Amino acid sequence: MRTFQYSLLCLSLSAFAACGDSSDGPADGGMDAHVAVCGDSHLDPGESCDDGNANDGDACSSACRRAAFCGDGNRNGDEVCDDGNNSSGDGCSADCTSDESCGNSVRDIGKGELCDDGNTSMGDGCSADCLDQERCANDTVDPGENCDDGNITRWDGCGGDCIVEQTFIFRSIQISEEALGCDFSGDGAPDNAFARGVGAARGLLNAQLETAVSDGTLLFGVNMMAVTDTSLTDASEMSVAWIEYVDRDMDANNNFDGNGQVYVSRSSITGEGSPLVALAGAINNHHVLAGPQDIILPLPIGITINLDVRRAHFAADIADHGSDPRTLDNSSLCGVVPTRSLADIPDLISLVAGAAPAACDGGDPGNLADMLIAGAVALGIQIGPEQPDVDLDGDGLERFDVLTTGPSGCQPVIAGCYDGDGTHIDGRSCVFDSRMADGFSANLLLDGIDVDVRGAQ
């Protein structure tokens, strides 16, 4: 998703400057100088959660370890499977409710299924491979359908399952304030370490993000899949497809009037036209909630960066305005960006100025992870230092050492890593070690409106 397009936005900050000597920030990169105690409502190194008590049986154990969850690699409770991630299409659905086999009575949109009637028989309205609804495309609206245009072509207004394609485009995408987000730590409060890390620079980033949306550079939206209720009032089982669009008439001025015409970008779909990312969820009284889902988001920032976002959740209120276009209000997408994904994004200063500030260790230029964790200054505004706050691999929260001393004006950098179990990994490359899996909570505010999708390009 160009959801975390903040890296693209920073390109415009040509006055971006790095911080320098030891006076610029604490040598521990923002670690807290207090006595760590499980149950003190403070997430400390080595803890996965801290809900303010030492009780078992809730979302956070007496040892400050999270309760079982989908994606932890262990099959628990009502889970049908758990392969250690929240991705669909790999033999275990993102929400751990399906092994994604045809005939299991679960329509796995992430697998490309158009139906699943609980068997692998032909001629009963769902093909043996669950990829053909059989009655769809007969020019008759049969039970379970709400359209039939005589074909199974997707993205033409009537989907391959003969359900109306109800699509929205985001006319606003913003990094939310720190107080908004999903609760990943289990303490009952929203988590948004990324917003805390960028601090006051969030306003600068959002201004650039809004420009990218309004000029048509950044076109994303969602399709409400498998919903026969065209009013989008209720659906006990549905999916939210995350879609990148291409402006059909190349006129950025009419994308957000409710009648905008766009193509679905082929980068968002399979060769058969199924969405690559579909968050399983439900609609209750016009409120949609979907996830979790791991997402790879392509970000063009001079070079293409595929940003990894884990455990993403989407929420929105679907507002019907009568004869006016429908909108998505109070919309958000939260998730966790692994530190190593941020470390894949190079020093943004060099992409603008052509010359990166020297790293404090004399090595390669710093990257976005260095800037957040070790600290930087943008237009006089402090960024970081901030440590990752979500334990993604279940071994306790990880921490990083930073080096802040060096030549005047140098960019502080990560100098070492501590895995959740306490193992120390030396050197800047430690961030790419497979044991270092944790990340930064983040949250986006979204505002959507109806859009007319006609084809893929």
C-alpha positions as CSV (number, residue, x, y, z in Angstrom):
1,M,0.0,0.0,0.0
2,R,1.4,3.2,-0.5
3,T,-0.2,3.4,2.9
4,F,3.0,4.3,4.7
5,Q,3.9,6.7,2.0
6,Y,5.7,8.8,4.6
7,S,9.0,7.7,3.0
8,L,8.0,9.1,-0.3
9,L,6.9,12.3,1.3
10,C,10.2,12.9,2.9
11,L,11.7,13.3,-0.5
12,S,10.3,16.8,-0.7
13,L,12.1,17.8,2.5
14,S,15.2,18.9,0.7
15,A,16.3,20.7,3.9
16,F,16.3,17.5,5.8
17,A,19.3,17.5,8.1
18,A,20.7,14.7,10.3
19,C,21.6,15.1,13.9
20,G,25.2,14.8,15.0
21,D,27.2,14.5,18.2
22,S,26.4,13.0,21.5
23,S,24.4,16.0,22.6
24,D,21.7,15.2,20.0
25,G,20.1,12.3,21.9
26,P,20.5,9.6,24.5
27,A,23.0,6.9,23.7
28,D,20.4,4.2,24.5
29,G,18.3,5.3,21.5
30,G,15.3,6.2,23.7
31,M,15.3,3.2,26.2
32,D,13.6,4.1,29.4
33,A,15.7,4.6,32.6
34,H,13.4,3.0,35.1
35,V,13.2,-0.4,36.9
36,A,11.4,-2.8,34.6
37,V,8.6,-4.6,36.4
38,C,6.0,-6.8,34.7
39,G,2.5,-5.4,35.6
40,D,3.5,-1.8,35.8
41,S,1.6,-0.8,32.6
42,H,5.0,0.0,31.0
43,L,6.2,-2.0,28.0
44,D,9.8,-2.8,28.8
45,P,12.6,-4.6,26.9
46,G,11.9,-8.4,26.9
47,E,8.1,-7.9,27.5
48,S,5.5,-8.7,24.8
49,C,2.8,-6.8,26.7
50,D,2.0,-5.2,30.0
51,D,-1.6,-4.6,30.9
52,G,-1.0,-3.3,34.4
53,N,-1.6,-6.5,36.3
54,A,0.1,-9.8,37.0
55,N,-2.9,-12.0,36.2
56,D,-3.1,-14.9,33.8
57,G,-6.2,-15.6,31.8
58,D,-6.4,-12.3,30.1
59,A,-4.7,-10.9,26.9
60,C,-1.4,-10.5,28.8
61,S,0.0,-13.3,31.0
62,S,1.6,-12.8,34.5
63,A,5.0,-13.1,32.7
64,C,4.1,-10.2,30.4
65,R,3.7,-12.5,27.4
66,R,0.8,-12.1,25.0
67,A,-2.1,-14.6,25.0
68,A,-2.3,-16.9,22.0
69,F,-3.2,-15.1,18.7
70,C,-3.5,-15.9,15.1
71,G,-0.1,-15.7,13.5
72,D,1.9,-16.9,16.5
73,G,2.7,-20.2,14.8
74,N,0.7,-22.3,17.2
75,R,-2.8,-23.6,16.6
76,N,-4.9,-22.6,19.5
77,G,-8.6,-22.5,20.4
78,D,-10.9,-22.3,17.4
79,E,-8.0,-21.8,14.9
80,V,-8.1,-24.2,12.0
81,C,-4.5,-23.5,11.3
82,D,-1.7,-21.2,12.2
83,D,1.4,-20.9,10.0
84,G,3.1,-18.1,11.8
85,N,1.8,-15.2,9.7
86,N,-1.3,-13.3,8.7
87,S,-1.1,-13.9,5.0
88,S,-3.8,-15.5,2.8
89,G,-3.2,-17.8,-0.2
90,D,-0.5,-19.9,1.4
91,G,-2.6,-22.7,2.8
92,C,-3.7,-20.9,6.0
93,S,-6.0,-17.9,5.8
94,A,-4.8,-14.6,7.4
95,D,-7.4,-15.0,10.2
96,C,-6.5,-18.7,10.8
97,T,-10.1,-19.8,10.1
98,S,-9.4,-21.8,6.9
99,D,-6.9,-24.2,5.5
100,E,-7.9,-22.7,2.1
101,S,-8.9,-26.0,0.6
102,C,-11.8,-26.1,-1.8
103,G,-14.7,-27.9,-0.3
104,N,-14.3,-26.7,3.3
105,S,-17.4,-24.4,3.2
106,V,-15.2,-21.2,3.5
107,R,-14.9,-19.0,0.5
108,D,-11.2,-18.1,0.5
109,I,-11.0,-14.8,-1.5
110,G,-7.3,-14.6,-0.8
111,K,-7.0,-17.9,-2.6
112,G,-9.1,-16.7,-5.6
113,E,-12.2,-18.8,-4.8
114,L,-15.5,-17.6,-6.2
115,C,-17.5,-20.0,-4.2
116,D,-17.2,-23.0,-1.7
117,D,-20.3,-25.1,-1.0
118,G,-18.6,-27.7,1.2
119,N,-17.8,-30.3,-1.5
120,T,-15.8,-30.8,-4.7
121,S,-18.7,-31.9,-6.9
122,M,-19.5,-30.3,-10.3
123,G,-22.9,-29.1,-11.4
124,D,-24.2,-28.0,-8.1
125,G,-23.6,-24.3,-8.4
126,C,-19.9,-24.3,-7.5
127,S,-17.2,-26.1,-9.5
128,A,-15.0,-28.8,-8.2
129,D,-12.1,-26.3,-7.8
130,C,-14.2,-23.5,-6.3
131,L,-13.1,-21.2,-9.1
132,D,-16.4,-21.1,-11.0
133,Q,-19.8,-20.4,-9.6
134,E,-21.3,-22.2,-12.6
135,R,-24.6,-20.3,-12.7
136,C,-22.9,-16.9,-12.9
137,A,-22.7,-15.4,-16.5
138,N,-26.1,-16.9,-17.6
139,D,-27.6,-13.4,-17.8
140,T,-30.0,-14.4,-15.0
141,V,-29.7,-13.2,-11.4
142,D,-29.8,-16.4,-9.5
143,P,-30.0,-17.0,-5.7
144,G,-26.8,-15.6,-4.0
145,E,-26.3,-13.1,-6.8
146,N,-27.2,-9.5,-7.2
147,C,-26.1,-9.0,-10.8
148,D,-25.3,-11.0,-13.9
149,D,-23.9,-9.3,-16.9
150,G,-23.3,-12.4,-18.9
151,N,-19.6,-12.8,-18.2
152,I,-17.2,-13.6,-15.3
153,T,-14.9,-10.7,-16.0
154,R,-13.8,-8.9,-12.9
155,W,-13.7,-5.2,-12.4
156,D,-16.5,-4.3,-14.8
157,G,-19.1,-3.5,-12.2
158,C,-20.3,-7.1,-11.7
159,G,-17.7,-9.5,-10.4
160,G,-16.9,-13.0,-11.4
161,D,-19.1,-14.2,-8.6
162,C,-22.1,-12.2,-9.9
163,I,-22.0,-9.8,-7.0
164,V,-21.9,-6.0,-7.6
165,E,-18.5,-4.6,-7.2
166,Q,-18.8,-1.8,-4.5
167,T,-15.6,0.2,-4.6
168,F,-14.3,3.3,-2.8
169,I,-11.2,5.5,-3.4
170,F,-9.3,7.3,-0.7
171,R,-9.5,11.1,-1.1
172,S,-7.4,11.6,2.0
173,I,-4.6,9.5,3.6
174,Q,-2.9,10.8,6.7
175,I,-0.5,9.5,9.4
176,S,-2.6,9.8,12.5
177,E,-1.7,11.4,15.8
178,E,0.0,9.3,18.4
179,A,-3.3,8.9,20.4
180,L,-4.9,6.9,17.7
181,G,-4.2,3.3,16.6
182,C,-4.8,-0.3,17.4
183,D,-3.9,-1.9,20.8
184,F,-1.0,-4.3,20.0
185,S,0.5,-4.2,23.5
186,G,-2.6,-5.5,25.3
187,D,-2.8,-2.6,27.8
188,G,-6.1,-1.3,26.4
189,A,-4.6,1.9,24.9
190,P,-3.9,2.7,21.2
191,D,-0.3,2.1,20.0
192,N,1.3,4.3,17.4
193,A,5.1,4.4,17.9
194,F,5.7,5.6,14.4
195,A,3.7,8.8,15.0
196,R,5.5,9.3,18.3
197,G,8.8,8.8,16.5
198,V,8.2,11.3,13.7
199,G,6.7,13.8,16.3
200,A,6.0,17.3,15.0
201,A,7.3,16.3,11.5
202,R,4.0,14.4,11.1
203,G,2.4,17.6,9.8
204,L,5.0,18.0,7.1
205,L,4.7,14.5,6.0
206,N,0.9,14.7,5.9
207,A,1.0,17.8,3.8
208,Q,3.0,16.0,1.2
209,L,0.9,12.9,1.4
210,E,-2.2,14.9,0.7
211,T,-0.5,16.5,-2.3
212,A,0.3,13.0,-3.6
213,V,-3.3,12.0,-3.3
214,S,-4.8,15.1,-4.8
215,D,-2.5,15.1,-7.9
216,G,-3.2,11.4,-8.6
217,T,0.2,10.1,-7.7
218,L,-1.2,8.1,-4.8
219,L,-4.5,6.3,-5.7
220,F,-5.7,3.6,-3.4
221,G,-9.0,2.3,-2.2
222,V,-11.0,-0.7,-1.2
223,N,-13.6,-3.1,-2.7
224,M,-16.2,-4.6,-0.4
225,M,-16.2,-8.2,-1.7
226,A,-18.7,-11.0,-1.3
227,V,-21.5,-8.6,0.0
228,T,-24.8,-9.2,-1.7
229,D,-26.4,-6.4,0.4
230,T,-25.9,-3.4,-1.9
231,S,-26.7,-1.1,0.9
232,L,-23.6,-2.4,2.8
233,T,-25.6,-2.5,6.0
234,D,-24.7,-6.0,7.2
235,A,-22.6,-8.9,6.1
236,S,-21.5,-11.6,8.6
237,E,-18.7,-12.7,6.3
238,M,-17.0,-10.6,3.6
239,S,-13.6,-9.3,2.6
240,V,-12.1,-5.9,2.1
241,A,-9.8,-5.9,-1.0
242,W,-7.0,-3.3,-0.8
243,I,-6.6,-2.0,-4.3
244,E,-4.2,0.4,-6.1
245,Y,-5.9,2.4,-8.9
246,V,-4.8,3.9,-12.2
247,D,-6.6,7.2,-13.2
248,R,-8.7,6.2,-16.2
249,D,-8.9,9.7,-17.9
250,M,-5.7,11.0,-16.3
251,D,-7.6,14.0,-14.9
252,A,-6.8,14.3,-11.2
253,N,-9.6,16.9,-10.7
254,N,-12.5,14.4,-11.0
255,N,-11.2,11.4,-9.0
256,F,-13.0,12.3,-5.8
257,D,-16.4,13.6,-6.9
258,G,-18.1,10.2,-6.4
259,N,-18.2,9.6,-10.2
260,G,-14.5,9.2,-10.7
261,Q,-13.4,6.6,-13.2
262,V,-10.4,4.4,-12.5
263,Y,-8.8,1.2,-13.6
264,V,-7.6,-1.4,-11.1
265,S,-3.8,-1.6,-11.2
266,R,-2.6,-5.0,-12.3
267,S,0.0,-4.8,-9.5
268,S,-2.9,-5.3,-7.1
269,I,-4.4,-8.4,-8.6
270,T,-3.5,-11.9,-9.7
271,G,-3.4,-12.9,-13.3
272,E,-7.0,-14.1,-12.9
273,G,-8.1,-10.8,-11.5
274,S,-8.4,-11.7,-7.8
275,P,-7.1,-9.2,-5.3
276,L,-3.7,-9.9,-3.9
277,V,-4.7,-8.4,-0.5
278,A,-8.1,-9.1,1.0
279,L,-8.8,-8.6,4.7
280,A,-11.4,-11.0,6.0
281,G,-14.1,-9.2,8.1
282,A,-17.7,-8.4,8.6
283,I,-20.1,-5.4,8.3
284,N,-22.4,-4.6,11.3
285,N,-24.9,-1.8,10.9
286,H,-22.7,-0.1,8.2
287,H,-19.5,-0.5,10.2
288,V,-16.9,-2.6,8.6
289,L,-14.0,-4.2,10.5
290,A,-11.5,-6.5,8.8
291,G,-8.1,-8.1,9.5
292,P,-5.5,-9.1,10.5
293,Q,-3.6,-9.3,7.2
294,D,0.1,-9.0,6.3
295,I,0.6,-6.6,3.4
296,I,3.5,-5.8,1.1
297,L,3.2,-2.2,0.0
298,P,5.1,-0.9,-3.0
299,L,6.5,2.6,-2.4
300,P,8.1,4.4,-5.4
301,I,10.6,6.8,-3.8
302,G,13.0,7.1,-6.8
303,I,13.5,3.4,-6.3
304,T,10.7,0.9,-5.5
305,I,10.6,-0.1,-1.9
306,N,8.3,-3.0,-0.9
307,L,7.3,-2.0,2.7
308,D,6.2,-4.9,4.9
309,V,3.2,-4.2,7.1
310,R,2.1,-6.9,9.5
311,R,-1.2,-7.6,11.3
312,A,-3.0,-4.8,9.4
313,H,-6.6,-4.0,10.4
314,F,-9.1,-1.9,8.5
315,A,-12.1,-0.1,10.0
316,A,-14.6,2.3,8.5
317,D,-18.2,3.6,8.8
318,I,-20.1,3.3,5.5
319,A,-22.2,6.4,5.1
320,D,-25.2,6.6,2.7
321,H,-26.0,10.1,1.7
322,G,-29.1,9.4,-0.4
323,S,-28.6,10.7,-3.9
324,D,-25.1,11.8,-3.1
325,P,-22.1,9.4,-3.3
326,R,-21.5,7.1,-0.3
327,T,-18.4,7.8,1.8
328,L,-16.2,5.9,4.2
329,D,-16.0,7.9,7.4
330,N,-13.9,7.3,10.5
331,S,-11.7,5.1,8.4
332,S,-8.3,3.8,9.5
333,L,-5.7,1.2,8.7
334,C,-3.4,0.1,11.5
335,G,-0.5,-2.3,11.4
336,V,3.1,-3.0,12.4
337,V,6.1,-2.1,10.2
338,P,9.1,-4.4,11.0
339,T,12.3,-2.5,11.7
340,R,14.1,-4.4,9.0
341,S,11.5,-3.0,6.5
342,L,12.4,0.5,7.5
343,A,16.0,-0.3,7.2
344,D,15.5,-1.2,3.6
345,I,14.5,2.5,2.9
346,P,17.7,4.4,2.3
347,D,18.8,7.8,3.6
348,L,16.2,10.1,2.2
349,I,18.5,13.1,2.3
350,S,20.8,11.6,-0.4
351,L,17.8,11.0,-2.7
352,V,17.1,14.8,-2.7
353,A,20.5,16.4,-2.1
354,G,22.6,13.8,-3.9
355,A,25.0,13.6,-0.9
356,A,24.1,11.8,2.3
357,P,25.6,13.0,5.6
358,A,28.3,10.8,6.9
359,A,27.3,8.1,9.3
360,C,28.7,8.5,12.8
361,D,30.5,5.1,12.4
362,G,32.1,6.1,9.1
363,G,30.2,3.4,7.3
364,D,27.4,3.4,4.8
365,P,24.8,6.3,5.0
366,G,22.0,5.9,7.5
367,N,18.6,4.6,6.6
368,L,15.1,5.3,7.8
369,A,15.4,2.9,10.7
370,D,18.6,4.7,11.8
371,M,16.7,8.0,11.7
372,L,13.8,6.8,13.8
373,I,15.8,4.7,16.3
374,A,18.9,6.8,16.6
375,G,17.4,10.2,15.9
376,A,17.5,12.9,13.2
377,V,16.4,16.5,12.7
378,A,14.1,17.6,9.8
379,L,13.8,21.4,9.3
380,G,14.7,21.9,12.9
381,I,12.2,19.3,14.1
382,Q,13.5,16.3,16.1
383,I,12.6,12.9,14.8
384,G,13.1,10.1,17.3
385,P,14.8,8.5,19.0
386,E,12.2,5.8,19.3
387,Q,12.4,2.1,19.8
388,P,10.1,-0.5,18.2
389,D,7.1,-1.3,20.4
390,V,5.5,-4.5,19.0
391,D,6.8,-8.0,19.7
392,L,6.0,-9.8,16.4
393,D,7.9,-13.1,17.1
394,G,6.7,-13.7,20.7
395,D,10.1,-13.8,22.4
396,G,9.8,-10.4,24.1
397,L,10.4,-6.9,22.9
398,E,13.6,-6.2,21.1
399,R,15.9,-3.1,21.6
400,F,18.7,-1.4,19.7
401,D,22.0,0.3,20.7
402,V,22.9,3.4,18.8
403,L,26.1,5.3,18.1
404,T,25.7,9.1,18.3
405,T,29.3,10.2,18.5
406,G,31.3,11.1,15.5
407,P,32.1,13.9,13.1
408,S,30.0,17.1,13.5
409,G,26.7,16.7,11.7
410,C,27.0,12.9,11.3
411,Q,23.9,10.7,11.2
412,P,23.6,8.5,14.3
413,V,23.2,4.9,13.4
414,I,22.2,1.5,14.9
415,A,25.2,-0.1,16.5
416,G,23.8,-3.4,17.8
417,C,20.7,-5.3,18.6
418,Y,19.2,-7.2,21.5
419,D,16.8,-10.0,20.6
420,G,13.8,-10.4,22.9
421,D,15.5,-13.3,24.7
422,G,18.4,-11.1,25.5
423,T,20.8,-12.3,22.8
424,H,23.1,-9.5,21.7
425,I,23.9,-9.1,18.0
426,D,26.7,-6.7,17.2
427,G,27.0,-4.4,14.2
428,R,24.7,-2.3,12.0
429,S,23.6,-5.3,9.9
430,C,22.0,-6.9,13.1
431,V,18.7,-5.3,12.0
432,F,18.5,-7.8,9.1
433,D,19.2,-10.8,11.3
434,S,16.2,-13.2,11.2
435,R,15.9,-13.1,15.0
436,M,15.1,-9.4,14.9
437,A,11.5,-9.4,13.9
438,D,9.8,-6.7,15.9
439,G,8.5,-3.4,14.6
440,F,6.7,-0.1,15.0
441,S,3.0,0.3,15.5
442,A,1.5,2.7,13.0
443,N,-1.9,4.1,12.0
444,L,-3.4,5.8,9.0
445,L,-6.5,8.0,8.9
446,L,-8.5,7.4,5.6
447,D,-11.4,9.2,4.0
448,G,-13.1,7.3,1.1
449,I,-15.8,8.0,-1.5
450,D,-17.5,6.0,-4.2
451,V,-15.5,5.4,-7.4
452,D,-16.4,3.8,-10.7
453,V,-14.0,0.9,-11.6
454,R,-14.0,-0.2,-15.2
455,G,-11.4,-2.7,-16.0
456,A,-7.8,-3.4,-15.1
457,Q,-4.6,-1.8,-16.4
